Amino acid sequence: LVSDAEMHSIENLRGIPNEINNSLHLSEIRTMWNQFYRQTPNATKDQLLQMATKVDDLFGDLFQPPVR
């Protein structure tokens, strides 16, 4: 649904500081995505983008550089 170029484009990459990587990226964000995939096994591209926006809205202030 999403091309490698889209997934890895500079606009879609998020930096997460090392000191919060385990708790934020490997736990909170991963848990959200796992739940999304379980609840939406046949997600559309639009649904994936909406979920990514939700993650940005919730945690974007913690990213480097901040998003939103």
QUINORCOR-V187536 format. One record per pair of residues at least 6 apart in sequence whose C-alpha atoms are under 7 Angstrom apart, sorted by sequence separation. I is the first residue (numbers start at 1). J is the second residue. D is the distance in whole Angstrom. If there is no record, write none. Layout:
i: <I:I>
j: <J:J>
d: <D:D>
This chain:
i: <60:61:60:61:60:56:57:2:1:16:17:15:16:14:15:14:15>
j: <66:67:67:68:68:67:68:45:45:63:64:63:64:63:64:64:65>
d: <5:6:4:7:6:6:7:7:6:5:7:5:6:6:5:7:7>
